[in-house]
């Protein structure tokens, strides 16, 4: 029923095909895992459970910190202005 509907409307079929392929490729790329986690898993195969967990947590924190560091470097001037304005407001209210 759906196939006959889609075949009767080629534009709809193209949209569904594009959406299906896009979702498939997205999920396929997400299933690969990050290289940092894979390296930690390979190195941690001979370690105890607690040590392996600590290594994985460190790897996740390592990967999570870099976007924030990049954003802080890119937006350092607005951040400094904002912090200075906060301290200026605090001094004027006292």
C-alpha positions as CSV (number, residue, x, y, z in Angstrom):
1,X,0.0,0.0,0.0
2,X,2.7,2.5,0.9
3,X,4.9,1.3,-1.9
4,X,2.1,1.8,-4.5
5,X,1.5,5.3,-3.0
6,X,5.1,6.3,-3.2
7,X,5.6,4.9,-6.7
8,X,2.6,7.0,-7.9
9,X,4.3,10.1,-6.7
10,X,8.0,10.2,-7.7
11,X,8.7,13.5,-5.8
12,X,7.5,11.9,-2.5
13,X,9.5,8.8,-3.2
14,X,12.7,10.9,-3.7
15,X,12.0,12.6,-0.3
16,X,11.5,9.3,1.5
17,X,14.5,7.8,-0.1
18,X,16.7,10.7,0.8
19,X,15.5,10.7,4.4
20,X,16.0,7.0,4.7
21,X,19.5,7.1,3.4
22,X,20.4,10.1,5.5
23,X,19.2,8.5,8.7
24,X,21.0,5.2,7.8
25,X,24.3,7.0,7.2
26,X,23.9,9.1,10.4
27,X,23.3,6.0,12.5
28,X,26.1,4.1,10.8
29,X,28.6,6.9,11.5
30,X,27.5,7.1,15.2
31,X,27.9,3.4,15.6
32,X,31.6,3.7,14.9
33,X,32.4,5.2,18.3
34,X,35.0,7.8,19.0
35,X,38.7,7.1,18.6
36,X,39.6,8.1,22.2
37,X,37.1,5.6,23.6
38,X,38.3,2.8,21.3
39,X,41.9,3.4,22.3
40,X,41.0,3.5,26.0
41,X,39.0,0.2,25.6
42,X,41.9,-1.5,23.8
43,X,44.5,-0.4,26.4
44,X,42.2,-1.2,29.3
45,X,41.6,-4.8,28.3
46,X,44.2,-6.1,30.8
47,X,43.2,-3.7,33.6
48,X,40.8,-4.2,36.5
49,X,37.2,-3.1,36.2
50,X,37.7,0.1,38.4
51,X,40.9,1.1,36.5
52,X,39.2,0.6,33.1
53,X,36.2,2.7,34.3
54,X,38.5,5.5,35.5
55,X,40.3,5.5,32.2
56,X,37.0,5.7,30.3
57,X,35.8,8.6,32.5
58,X,39.0,10.5,31.9
59,X,38.7,10.0,28.2
60,X,35.2,11.3,28.2
61,X,36.2,14.4,30.3
62,X,39.1,15.0,28.0
63,X,36.9,15.0,24.9
64,X,34.2,17.1,26.6
65,X,36.7,19.8,27.8
66,X,38.0,20.8,24.4
67,X,34.9,22.4,22.9
68,X,34.6,24.6,26.0
69,X,38.2,25.6,25.8
70,X,37.8,26.5,22.1
71,X,34.7,28.6,22.9
72,X,36.5,30.3,25.8
73,X,39.4,31.3,23.5
74,X,37.1,32.5,20.7
75,X,34.8,34.5,23.0
76,X,37.4,35.6,25.6
77,X,36.8,39.4,25.1
78,X,33.0,39.2,25.6
79,X,33.5,37.0,28.6
80,X,36.0,39.4,30.2
81,X,33.6,42.3,29.5
82,X,30.7,40.4,31.1
83,X,32.7,39.5,34.2
84,X,34.0,43.1,34.6
85,X,30.4,44.4,34.3
86,X,29.3,41.9,37.0
87,X,32.0,43.2,39.4
88,X,31.2,46.8,38.5
89,X,27.5,46.3,39.3
90,X,28.5,44.6,42.6
91,X,30.7,47.5,43.7
92,X,28.2,50.1,42.8
93,X,25.4,48.4,44.7
94,X,27.4,48.3,48.0
